Amino acid sequence: MATTPPDVQKRETTPHTDPSLGAETAPNEAPVAPPTVKLDRADPEFLAGAHAVYSGLRAQGPVVHVSFGTNFAERARAAASPERQAQGGSGNDWLFVTRYDEAVEALLDERIASDFRTGMTPEQRERAAAAMPEEFRPIIYSLIMLDPPDHTRLRKLVQPNFTARAMDALKPRIQRLVDELLDKAERAAAERGETAPERRMEFVETFAYPLPVQVISDLLGIPVEDQPQVHAWAERFLQADPQQYMSNQEARAGMMAFTRYLEGLFERKRREPTEDMISQMVHAQEDGDRLDPQELLSMVFILFLAGHITTVNLLGNGVVALLRHPEQHARFLADPAGMAKGMVEETLRYWGPVDFLGSPRTVKEDVELGCVHVPKGSKLTVGLASANRDPRRFENPEAYDITRPDAHRHIAFGKGIHVCIGAPLARLEAQIAFETLFRRFPKLRLAVSADSLRLGVGAAMRGFKNIPVLF
């Protein structure tokens, strides 16, 4: 649906001061966004104009009541509490944290739970599980939706795979894959009779998608001969319209096939372990703990799906952002190796892959965020993209500046215990990719106008569906 920017309400949600006492009164309640505003990550039309919406919401206050699009966690929550729905309760009106300082505070606050089942009775949990599509359960019950102590235990078992030492060991492999993909693009152009700088390439299909998929597949230990089929299953799911997913039988069947395949692969790795993450997770122990079958399946699902689609969009968003800003493009070409890190961080701040947390968190007890009262039981989500353009934190935030000294302070990967576990890998892939791409192809440019590029709907993330370029 089309979403219009909210009418800016000038009243800030700051506490009132009683001049006779010199003390602050009780915190304010969160204001309500205009009814024309609906935040829906699955709607490319919304994403195209989202930053104007976020700007208006920031002006209303640090925390605002907003209507959201639906997702599987909310459908399960609704099924768990049908009596609330019958009483007219809205499952899609949540609190939205709009500003940087309050967003960081919310992400770090242990009183705000990630598990959507928080506060449910055992009976409600059973109803929620029954309402969840079977093929979606590994994602819903994955690391990103768990709280301590389960979250702590599971993360500890896989964290060693993403240390600085582990990333250093991956650099040669990633560089080789980048060069192979660019070599392949050159060969394909030559076979079509094209010559530089008029060679054509569809950047997402040729480079941005296959690179991170290949990297995470190798890291997990998916055999080379199985990768084309696994990638096909994943692509059907990731390209599916989230609003139409339940009726997309091809995508659903692909996810079920992927699940069955992984269960068989886990058994193979138990019998014949190799040097990869799945083998390590199958046999991992921490203080006597092991991953049970559901935990193992959930971990691999989230590492494979979230672990590559965010990088696909980071690569595409970075290339488009750089090519739309000639001054920044010239700076980068003057020193690709020196500017690659800054380009990655500024792209994550300016056009991060995830605009806001898609499944709301649950407030376990009354809290205050930016002098706004957030009552126990509230559903709350954090506007990562809105926070990353908060002028209270970033100077001239609407500008794309790869030399921005504090770009790395963005929260595109979250913050606290739920910070993206694969963030070091995404950063490494993007730095190597951007440096190599523009070093080898300094004449690379968009083959169409930037305004004609369209955002995709897959996985409800910010990313361009197609990016035709000339090189």
N, C-alpha and C positions, 0 to 999 in steps of 0.2 A: 504494500500500500504506500501511497505517497505520504511523506511525513513533513509537516511544515515546522520551521523553527518556532519555539515558544515565544509568546510575548514576554519580554524581559520584565520581571518584577523587580523594582528597585530596592525593595526592602531586603536587607541582609539578615541572615539568621544569626545575629550576634546577641549575646545576653543583654538584657536591659539593666541599667544601674539605677538604684534608688539614691538620689542625691542627698537625702537626709541621713542615709546610713552609710553611703560610700561602699555599698556591697552589691553584688550581682544577685538578681532574682533567679528563679528556676530557669533551666534551659528551655529554648523554644521547641515547639513541635515542627517537624519537617513540613515545608510547604508542598502543595500539590501542583504538579505540572499541568498545563492546559490539556484539555481532553483531545486536542488534535495531535498530541505527541504520543507516539508508540515506538518503543525501541525494539527493533526486530532485526537481529543479525542475519536472518535468512532472507531478508528482502534487500536485493542489490540497490533498489531505488532509495531505500532508507540509508544504506551505507554511503551512497554517493553524496548525500547531503548531511551526513551525521555530525560532522564537526560544527556546523552552524547550530544544530540542535543542542549539542553539548555545551557550546558557548552560552546559549540562553539558559540552560539548566544551571551552569555554574553561577550565573548572575542571580538566580533565585536563591541559592544557598549551597552549602557544602553537602547537604543530604536532602533529597527531594523524592516525593512519592511519584512514581512513574508507572505507566502500563507497558508491559513487555509482550513479545511474541511467546508462543508456547514451546515447550521442549519435553523430552521424555521423562525427565525427573519430576517436572511439575504434573504431568499426567499421572504418574505413579503416586505422587503425593495426594492428588485429588481423589484417586481411587481408594487410597487409604483412609480418607476422611469424607465419605459421601454425605454425611450429615452436615458438614460445613458447607458443601456445595449446595445442598438443598436449602440452607438458610441464606443463600445469596452471597456467600463469601467468594471473593475473587482470588483465584490462584495466580493471577498474572499481574497484580499490582504490588510492586515491591518498592523498597527504599533503594535509591540509586545514589552512590557516593560520587560526587562530581569533581572534587578538588584534590590536589596532590597530597597535602599534609594529612587530610582526613582519610584518603585512600590508603596511604601507608599505615596509618594508625589502625584502620579496620583490618588490613591484611595481617597485621602483627598481633591482633587482639585474640587471645585464646578463648575469650568468652563468645566469640563468633565462630560457629561450627560449620565445617564444609559438608559433613554428612547430611544429605537431605532427609534421612530417617530420624534425625535428632528430635527427641520429644515424642516420637510415636510409641504407642503401646505394641506389645508383641503381635496382637491381632492386626493392628494397622500395618505393621511391617510385612506381615504375610500377604495382606491385600495389595500392598505396593509392589511386592515381588511378583505376584500373579498378574498384575496389570502391565508389567514391563515386557516388551518383546524379547523373546529368549535370546536372540542374536545381539541384543543391545546390553544385556546384563553385564558382560565383562567390562564395558566402558563405565556404566553407571556405578558399579561397585569397585572401581579402580582406585589407584593411589590418590588421584586428584580429588576424590570425594570421600576420603577417609580422614579421621581425626586420630590423635594419639589415644591409646598406645599402639593401635594397629598401624597407623601411618608411620610412626617412628620405626617400628620393627621392619616393615616392608621396605621403606626407603633405605635403611641401613644395609639391606641385603644387595641392593643394586647400585648404591652411590659410588663404590669403587670404580665402576666402569666409566665414570664421567669426571675423574680427577684431572688435574693439570698434566700429570704424567701420562695418563691414558690418552689425553688429547694430543700430546706431543707425538705419541707413537702412531697416531692416525694420520698425521700431516702428510707423509709421503703417499699413502694410499689415496687420500682425498685429492692431492695434487695430480696424481696419475689419472684418476677418474675425470677430473676437470679437463685435462689435456686431451684425453681420449674422446670426450664428448665434443669438444671444439674441433678436433681433427675430423671427426665424423661429419660435423656440419659443413666443414670445408669440402670434404669429398662429395657430399650430396650436392652442394652448389656447383662443383666442377662438373659432375655428371649431367647437370641441367644446362651446362654451358655458360654459367654465370661467372663473372670475375669481380674482384674487389674494386671499388667499395660498393658495388651494386648487387652483391649476393644476398639472397633472401633466407630468412630463418624465422620460424615461429618459436619464440624464445621459451615459452612455457613447456611446450611439447618436446622441444629438442634438448633443452638444457635444465631449466629450473625444476622440472618434475623428475626426470631420470636421475639427476645427481643425488639428492637426498634419499630417494627411494633405494638406490644402489648402496649408499653408505649405510643406512640403517639395516638393510637386509644382510649385508656382510657382517655388520657388528653383531646382530642377533644370531647369525648362523643359519639363515635360510639358504639351503643349497642352491647353487647357481642354476641348476637344471629346473628347479621349482619356481624360481623367481618370476618368470613371465606370467605364470598362472596366478601366483599370489598377488602380483601387481595388478592384474586384471580384476581380481575380486575387490581389492582395496579401491581401485579407481571407480568401479561401479557405485560403491558406497559413498565415496567422497564427492562424486559429481552429482549425486542424487539431490533433488530439491528436498530439504528437510521437512517442508510442509506436506510433501506428497510421499514421504518415505513409506508409510504403512501400506500404500497401494502399489509401491514399486516392487513387484515380485522378483524381478531380476536382481535388484540390489540386495533384497533380503535373503534370497537364495545364495548369493555370493558370500554374504557374511556368515551364513550357516556353514557353507562349504569351507570357508577360511577357518572357522572354529574347529570343525572336524579334522582339517589338515593339521592344525597346530597340535591337537591332542595326539595325533599320530606322531608328529615330529618330536614332541616331548618324550614319548616312549622310546623313540630311536636314540635320542640324546642320553637317556638314562642308561641304555645298553652300551652305546658307543659314543661317549662324550668327546667333543672336539674343543678347540680353542675359540669359544664364542660365548655370548651372553646367555643364550638359552641353556647351554650346557652348564654354565656357572650357576644359573638360577635353579635348575633342576636339582643340583647337588649342594647348593648353598646352605650353610647353617650359621646361625648367629645365636649364641647362648642356647643351643639345643633346638632352636626354631628352624623350621623349613617352610617354604611356600607350599600351601596345599593346592590341589588342582585348580580350584576357582581363582585363587590368588595368582597363580602362575599364568593362567590364561588372561586374567585382567591386566597383569603387568605387561605381557607381550603385546596385547591389543593396544594399550595406551602408548607404549614405546614405539610401536610400528606406525600407528595411525597419526597420533599427535606429534610423534617424533619426526615425521617427514613433511606433513602438510604445512606446518608452521614455517619450515625452511623453504618450501616451494614458494610460499607467498612472500617471505622475506626477500628472496632473490628477485622475484618479479617486481615487487613494490620498490625495491632499491634501484633497479635499472630504470623504471619509469620515472621515479622521483628525480634521479640524476639527470636524465635526458630532458626533463621538463624545466630544468634550472640551468641555463647555459653557463652562468658564472661558476656554479659549483662543478659542473661538468669539466670546465677548463681547469679548475683547481685540481680535480682528481687526475686528469690526464697528465698534468705536470709532475705528479708523484704518486702513481697508483699504489706502490707498496707502502708508502708513508701515510696515505690517506684512507686505506682500506678499512682500518679499525674504526676511524671516525665516521665513515660512511655507513658502516653497519649499525653503530649506536644511534646515529641520527635518523636512519631509516626506521629503526625500532621505535624511536620516540615519535616520529612524524607520522608514520603509517604502519604501526605494529600489526601483526597478523590477527590479534584478538582485540576487539573493541571493548568488551566487558565480559565479566564472568557469566557464562551462559546459564548456569544453574545457581539459584540464589543460596546464600548462606543463612544459617539460622542463628538468631541472637538468643543466647542461653540465659542471659540476665540483663537487666536494664544497663545501658551504657550511654555515654555521651560522645558524640563525634562533632567537633567544631561547634560546641555549645548547642548542639541539637540533641534532644532527648530521643533515644532509640529504645523502645520498650522491649521487654522480654517477649520472645516468640515472633518478633518481626522477621520478615524475609528481606534480605539485603544483598545487593550485588555491587561490585566495585567497577567504576568506569575507568578502565586502564587508559583508554585513548583520551578521554576527557582530562584525566589527571596529567597526562603527558603533554597537554597543551594549556596547562594552567598558567596564566601570566604571573601568578603569585610565586611560581617556582622557576619558570623558564622565561628569560627575556625574549621578546618578540617571538612568541611560540609558534605563530603561523608560518614563519620562515623556515625553509629547509636549508640548513647550514652544516656542512660536513666538518667544519672546524669548530663547532660549538663546544666549548670546554667542558660543559657539564651534561652533555647528551647522555652519558653513561648512567646518569641518575634516574633515567626513565624506569618505569615499572611495567614494561611490555611483557616481561616474563613473570610478573607477580612479585611477591615479597614474602619473606618469612619462611615457615616450614613448607609451604606449598609452592615455593618458587620453582619454576620449570626445571625438572631434573636434567633435561636435555639441552638447556641453554648454552653450556660451553660448546657442545657439538654444533649447534645451529650457528653460533658466532664464528667458529672455526671454518665451517663450510662456506659461509657467506664471505668472510675475509679472503679466503683463497680464491673463491669464484670471482668476486668483483675485481680483485687485483689482476688475475690472469686474463679475464675476459677483456678488460679495457686496455691492458698492455698488448695483447695480441691483436685486438681489433679496435684501434683508436678511432676509426671512422664509424663505429657502430652508432646507429641512430634509429629512431622510430620510422617505420614504413608507412604509418598512418598518422593522422592528427591525434594528439594526446587526448583530446576531448571525445574522440570516437571509441576509445577503449572502454570496455564494460567490465564491471566487477562480476565475479561468479557467485553462485549461491552455495557451492559445495562446502560442507562441514561448518557452515555459518561463520566463516572467517573472512577477513578482508584480503582479497587477492584478485588479480585480474585473470579473467578466463583465457584470453589470448593476448599475446604481445608480439605482433609482427614487427621484425626489425630488418634493417639492411646493414651489411657489414663488409 
